[in-house]
Amino acid sequence: MNVTVYLSSKTDLAREYSQAVVEVARGIAAAGAQLVYGGSNAGQMHLLAAEAKLAGARVVGIIPEVFRTLADPVADEMIYVRDLAERKNRLFAMADVIVALPGGIGTLDEVMSALAEMTVSRCYNKRILLVNVGGLYDPLLCQLQRFVDLGLAVAEAVQCVVGVGSARECVDYIKTLKI
């Protein structure tokens, strides 16, 4: 199983965010899954990859060619792509399940791009797990439901987005998947 993870490449974030990253990384390994992520050796991305690798997971990074110097050396495989758009497409295509840890604009873009792809293709077989540390994703979850309530989005798509209250809940969810 491939677990694609979207998250921040920043450092010096809230300790609870880093703890969630470590727990999800170890959980991916414990589930016997392969980590697929943005490939950067910076911040939370590197922490995720290093912890997953240390715990025994295979790690695949996908990074734009322009960021080649930021490619994470802990990855077992690094896939170089043209740009961020191609990276998003590859991250989504490789995913059996998607996990969004705390992140900013790039993470939100990746989540919404995945959801848009599912909507356009009318293929709702993947889950997007939002690790809702400290309620970070509460506004997004409410907004997605509002889109459905107003007829601006289809319920089948929004139901693919699952808010999980903790990294442990995310890992437990991943372990239940039969892929």
N, C-alpha and C positions, 0 to 999 in steps of 0.2 A: 504494500500500500504506500502511495506517495502522499505525504502531508505537506502541502504548500503553506508556508507561513509568511504573512505580511507583518512587518513591524518597523520600528524606528531604527535608524542608523546612528542616532544621537547617543552621547554618553551623558553622565551626570543627570539622569532622570530619577524620578522617585524610586526609592528602594523597593517598594511593592511591585513596580513594573519589572525590575530586574529579577526579583524573586519569581514572578510569573514566567518570565522567559526561561529561567533555569528549570523550573518544574515542567513546563511544556516540552523543553528539549529532552529532558530525561524520560518523560512519558512517551515521546515519539520512539525513542530507543526501546523502552520497555514493551511497547506494542509491536516491536519488530518491523516498524515502518521506516521508510526512507524520508529524510528531510529534503525539501526543495525550498530554496529561499533566494533572496535577491543578490547573494554572492559577495557582499561588501565585507571588508575586514574591519569595519568601524562599528563602534558602539554596541547597541543591542543585537544587531545582526551577527556580529562576530561572537558575542556571548552565546547566542543561540546555537550557532554552528559548533563552537568549541565544546559546549556542554553536551550536545547531541552526539558528537563524535566520541568524546570521552566515555559516554554511556554506551557506546557500541553501535550507533546508527550510522548508516551510509549517508553522506552529505553531498548534495548537488546544488551548486550555485549557478545563477543565471544573471549575467551582468552585461551592461552595454559596453561595447568596445572602448568608448571614450573613458570609461572608468577602469580600464585594464590594470592600472597601477594600484587600484583599490581592491583587486580580487583577493578573496580570502584564501590564504594558503592551507587552511585546515580542510577545505572542501576536497572530497574524493574526486569530484569531477566539476569542472568549471565550463559552462557553456557561454560563449561570447556571442552577443547579438548586436544588431545595428543600433538600436535606440531603446528608450523606455517603453514605447508602444509594443515593440517586438518582445521585450522582456515580460510585460504584462501578459501578452498572448501565450508565451511559452509557460509561464508560471501557472496560468489557468489550465492550459492544455494538459500539463503533466499532473495536475491535482486530482486525487481521488476525493480528498476533503481539503478545505481551506480553513486556516486558523488566522484570525486577525488579533494580534496582541496589541497593546497600546502603541499608537503611532500617530503621526500627524497627517498632513495633507497627502503625502505619497501613499500612506496606508489607506486612507479614505478613498483615494483615487483607485487603488487596486481593488478594494472591496466593491466599489460601485461599478467598475469596469467588468468584474466577474459577474455581478448581478445583471448588468445590462446584456452581457453575452448570453447568459442563461435565458433572459427574457426574449431576446431576438431569436435565438435558436429554438425556443420553447422546449428546452431540455432542462428539467429540474431535478436531475439525479445527483447533484453535488450539494453538500452542505457547506455553509460559510459560518464558522463558529466565531462569534465576537467574544473575546475574553474580556469581560466587562469589569475590569479592576477598578474599584472605587466609583463605579457607576459611569465610567468614561463614555460608554456607548449608549447610555439611556436616551439621550436626545436623538440619536440616529435611529434607534429601534422605534421610538415614538413617531418620528418623521416617516419612516417606511410604512408604518401602519396607517398613518394619516393619508399617504398616497393611495393606499388601498381603499380606505373609507371614502375618499373623494373620487374614486374611479380612475385615478391617474396611474395606477400600477395594478398588475394582476396579483391576486392573493397567492397563487402557486409560486410565483417568484419570491415574494417577500417571506413566505413560509420556509424558504431555503436558508434564510438567515436566522441563526439560533443564538440568542444571547445566553452565554454561560457565565455564572457568577464568579467563577474562580478558575485558576489553572488546573486544579485537581478535577473539577467538573468537566473541563475540556478534555483532559486525558482520559477520564472515565468514558466520555462519549466516544472518543476515538477507538478505545478498546472494544466497544460494542459493535463497531462497523465490521461487516463481513464483505471484504473486497478482495 
